[in-house]
Amino acid sequence: MIEHQAPLPVTRQCQLLSLSRSTVYYQPKSVSAEDLRLMRRIDEMHLKRPFYGSRRIRDWLWEAGHEINRKRVQRLMRQMGITALYPKPGSSRPGKGHKIYPYLLKGVEINRAGQVYCSDITYIPMARGFVYLVVIMDWYSRKVLSWRVSNTMDSGFCVDALEEAISRYGSPDIFNTDQGAQFTSEAFTGVLKASGIKISMDGKGRWVDNVFVERLWRSVKYEEVYLRAYESVREARSRIGDYFDFYNSERKHQGLGATPDQVYFGEIVLPEVA
């Protein structure tokens, strides 16, 4: 898909294919088939019981016949980029030396599309291996504005998705994320600051804000990802792209009573502020 000897620079080829540069240069480490099976089970349980930590997941796996210790569960959860949802000081660890920004949404009435964007990353299992998926979502309408798939958890694919969302839909007043290293990186926050966007990050007691994107992850995985076994990153990208088109324009959001596109473009006015 990427031709390193082509006259067109690799950077430009990646832009045209909506592909993170890290995906091109990354040399993946092998993951055992058993670890992949366990990661798939952990991912399913995390969607079902997002408040389960490594101890409870370890106990559940034991009951299912998997002799696994807690340290291995913790390692796999770190590799997948997931953590239990419960009130605590930050759901993700910022990078060393990264600046943490205050939470700006307390008491704010979110009553229009384009007011607040949010973002998160999730683990996507494939037939062999796995990738990570990031989305940029409009908080009010739940519309997926942009997304990227990557082999690594660096900030590059998150920045690419952010730049596309701003380019296509404009700058929000506020951008809210957790305190993960990808979102606290200067590469990511620099784009926000250059666009005049206020930066908000979940802090102590704000774990519930992640529920909006967690509902999206549940939908995309149970309605798309778990029904297939992607053979390649290219197939995963194509199928997930088709699903997001369906999610935005055809699938009525249960909490909204309309599609995200209808709410975002003002075809439907919500009776109550989200």
SVG drawing of the C-alpha trace seen along z (x, -y; Angstrom):
<svg xmlns="http://www.w3.org/2000/svg" viewBox="-38 -31 51 56">
<polyline fill="none" stroke="black" stroke-width="0.4" points="0.0,0.0 2.9,-2.4 5.7,-2.6 8.9,-3.7 10.6,-4.1 7.8,-6.2 8.4,-9.9 5.6,-10.9 7.0,-11.3 5.9,-8.7 4.5,-11.4 2.2,-12.5 1.2,-8.9 0.2,-8.5 -2.0,-11.7 -3.7,-10.5 -4.5,-7.1 -5.4,-8.5 -2.6,-6.4 -0.5,-7.2 3.2,-7.4 3.9,-5.3 2.0,-2.4 4.3,-2.4 7.6,-2.4 6.6,-0.3 8.0,3.2 5.5,5.2 6.6,7.5 5.1,11.0 2.3,11.7 1.5,15.3 -1.8,16.8 -2.7,17.4 -2.1,13.8 -4.3,12.7 -7.1,15.0 -6.8,13.6 -6.8,10.0 -10.0,10.6 -11.7,12.1 -10.4,9.2 -11.7,6.7 -15.2,8.3 -15.3,8.3 -14.2,4.7 -17.0,3.6 -19.5,5.6 -18.1,4.7 -15.9,1.5 -15.5,1.2 -13.7,4.5 -10.0,4.1 -7.2,6.6 -8.2,8.7 -11.8,9.2 -10.8,10.0 -8.2,12.4 -10.9,14.2 -13.3,14.2 -10.7,15.8 -9.9,18.4 -13.6,19.3 -13.6,19.6 -10.7,22.1 -7.7,19.8 -4.9,20.3 -3.5,16.8 -2.0,14.6 -2.8,11.0 0.5,9.6 -0.1,11.1 -3.6,9.6 -2.2,6.2 0.4,6.5 -2.2,7.4 -4.5,4.6 -1.6,2.1 -0.8,3.4 -4.5,2.9 -4.6,-0.5 -7.6,0.2 -8.2,-0.5 -11.1,-0.1 -13.6,-3.0 -14.1,-4.2 -13.5,-7.5 -9.8,-8.0 -7.2,-10.7 -7.1,-10.3 -8.0,-7.3 -4.7,-7.3 -1.1,-8.2 0.3,-11.3 3.7,-11.2 6.7,-12.2 7.0,-16.0 3.7,-16.5 1.5,-19.4 -1.9,-18.4 -4.8,-20.9 -7.8,-21.5 -11.3,-20.2 -13.4,-22.9 -16.8,-21.3 -18.1,-21.4 -21.4,-23.3 -21.1,-24.0 -24.3,-23.7 -23.5,-21.8 -26.4,-22.8 -25.1,-22.8 -23.0,-20.9 -19.4,-22.1 -19.2,-23.3 -17.2,-20.5 -15.2,-17.7 -13.8,-14.7 -11.5,-11.8 -10.4,-8.4 -8.5,-5.3 -9.5,-1.6 -8.1,1.8 -9.3,3.6 -8.7,7.4 -8.0,8.9 -7.6,12.5 -3.9,12.3 -2.7,9.4 -4.5,6.1 -4.5,2.4 -5.6,-0.7 -8.5,-3.0 -8.9,-6.7 -12.0,-8.8 -12.7,-12.5 -16.4,-12.9 -18.7,-15.8 -20.0,-15.7 -23.5,-17.1 -24.5,-15.0 -22.2,-12.0 -21.1,-12.3 -17.8,-10.7 -15.9,-13.5 -12.7,-11.7 -10.8,-8.5 -7.6,-6.7 -6.2,-3.1 -2.6,-2.5 -0.3,0.4 1.2,-1.7 -0.1,-3.9 2.0,-6.9 0.5,-10.4 0.9,-10.5 -2.3,-8.9 -4.2,-10.9 -2.8,-14.2 -3.7,-13.1 -7.4,-12.5 -7.5,-15.8 -6.2,-17.8 -8.8,-16.2 -11.6,-16.9 -10.7,-20.6 -10.1,-20.9 -13.5,-19.4 -15.7,-20.7 -13.9,-23.6 -12.6,-24.3 -14.8,-23.7 -14.8,-25.9 -13.4,-23.2 -11.6,-19.8 -11.9,-17.3 -9.8,-14.1 -8.4,-11.9 -4.8,-12.4 -3.3,-9.8 0.2,-10.4 -1.1,-10.7 -3.4,-13.6 -1.0,-15.4 1.8,-15.4 3.0,-18.7 2.2,-17.4 -1.5,-17.0 -2.0,-20.0 0.0,-22.2 -2.6,-21.7 -5.3,-22.6 -3.5,-25.8 -2.7,-26.8 -6.4,-26.6 -7.5,-28.7 -9.2,-25.7 -9.5,-25.5 -8.0,-22.3 -9.9,-20.3 -8.8,-17.0 -10.7,-14.6 -9.5,-14.8 -10.5,-13.3 -14.1,-12.2 -14.7,-12.8 -14.4,-9.2 -18.1,-9.2 -17.4,-11.6 -15.6,-8.7 -19.0,-6.9 -20.0,-8.7 -17.1,-7.2 -17.4,-3.9 -20.9,-3.6 -19.5,-4.1 -16.8,-1.4 -19.5,1.0 -21.5,0.3 -18.6,0.5 -17.3,3.7 -20.5,5.7 -22.1,4.4 -18.9,4.6 -15.6,5.8 -16.7,8.9 -18.7,10.1 -15.6,10.3 -11.9,11.4 -10.0,8.8 -7.1,10.3 -5.2,7.1 -5.0,3.5 -6.3,2.4 -9.4,4.5 -9.9,3.3 -9.7,-0.3 -12.2,0.2 -14.7,2.1 -14.5,-0.4 -14.9,-3.3 -18.1,-1.7 -19.4,-1.2 -18.8,-4.9 -20.6,-6.0 -23.6,-3.9 -23.3,-5.0 -23.4,-8.7 -26.0,-8.7 -28.3,-5.7 -28.2,-4.3 -30.4,-6.1 -28.6,-6.8 -30.6,-5.4 -30.0,-8.3 -30.8,-10.9 -33.7,-9.3 -32.0,-10.4 -28.9,-9.8 -25.8,-11.8 -25.8,-13.5 -29.4,-14.7 -28.5,-16.2 -25.2,-17.7 -26.6,-19.4 -29.7,-20.7 -32.3,-18.5 -33.4,-17.3 -33.4,-19.6 -32.9,-17.8 -35.6,-18.4 -33.1,-18.4 -29.5,-19.4 -27.2,-16.3"/>
</svg>
